[in-house]
Amino acid sequence: MTLVQYNLITLVVAMKSITLLTNTHNGTNIVMIDFPYDKEIKSHLKLLPEIKWSQTLKSFYTEDSQKNRSLVYNHIRLKKWFVNYENLKKQVKTPSKDKHTIVLPDLTDSLILELSKFKRWLQQKRLSDNTVHTYVEVTTYFLRYSLLTKAECYSIKLIEQFNYDFIFRANRSISYQNQCINGIKKFFLFKEIDVNLLNIERPQKKKSLPAVLSIEEVKAIFNNITNLKHKTLLSLLYSAGLRIGEALSIKIEDIDSKRMLIHIKQAKGKKDRYTLLSHSFLKLLREYYLAYKPKVLLFEGQYGKKYSNTSAQAVLKKALKNTKITKRVTLHTLRHTFATHLLENGTDIRYIQELLGHSSPKTTMIYTHVSQTSLKNIKNPFDEL
């Protein structure tokens, strides 16, 4: 090997790599910026105003447009880092002509300070990081909208205008609309503004049933995963009925192989619970542990950091490509499938509620609507003809 070849290989290995991926967030097409944790990359991305952080996705992102794609790419290349944009080679969807968009003005320095105090106030209420981020984000949009309309005070009328212009006409989701109302309500409590938010009607969410996989479909997914770490992670989601955030937060010490239980700590609602540790999964887990030797977290990314949510989603997406499954399957589908299969096997719904960590049995009852067992017991009148 010549000195030039050696230097070239060294340069490629040392170059920082960033991947751009398409996704959706709060009903909007986005470009996610995925990279192994790196303080320099993180600081550099924050310099571009168009780039935001999503606590839900655990990723930096920007709204998907040709302009933003170019901005992000050129911004990263200023540092001469490698950019993998294979996923972006698909054409950007041209928004329909009647899609309503609003250009909001930037916040004033005083409002930025106000939001900083609001964030600290929310944190003192011991709300989750995800909730704090969401409330601050939606309140930021509301305050920017108030600057746009040159409102002299915060009123019911202003909230209704914001709701119509920024949410309804932009065709944002009902969930996002409710998040906005919650965030604004908290901001008014923080400001001690006496505005009766009960006059603002909250739209009802669509009561959609979750997609559920059959046993054969679950097997097909796992059979199409060759990487041991990836297979172990997705198997954990299904075998224990976990949310992806819960699975990625599990530490080695949380696995109780003597009692065949997994300790889920400070999950949604800041609650601890125990869930099942499958005997078959334990064999796979031991094989994974010997191969990867994680030190603290069960699933570690580079440099011992928490494994990326985005990487887990990519694993499932890749596995689905090699199957004939046509359903819309997400990581959360594995949790839904776990609960439904338990119910079909005769497990009392109260136990399923505990295993999933649901506060109300009403949440768990949704699985009675997708269970084949209960539906099969109904005799179809057409068969009597």
Protein Blocks (a to p, Z undefined) as FASTA:
>chain_A
ZZklmmmmmmmmmpccdddddddeehiacddddddddfklmmmmmmpmkbccdfklopac
ddddfklmmmmmmmmmmnopacdfklmmpccddddfklccdddddddfklmmmmmmmmmm
mmmnopafklmmmmmmmmmmmmmmmmmnopabdcfklmmmmmmmmmmmnopafklmmmmm
mmmmmmmmmnopacdfklpccddddddddddddfklmmmmmmmpmblklmmmmmmmmmno
pafklmmmpcfklpcfknopacdehiehiiacdddddfklmmmmmmmmmmnopaklmbdc
ehhiacdfklmmmmmmmmmmmpcbfbdcdfklmmmmmmmmmmmnopafklmmmmnopabf
klmmmmmmmpmklmmmpccfklmZZ
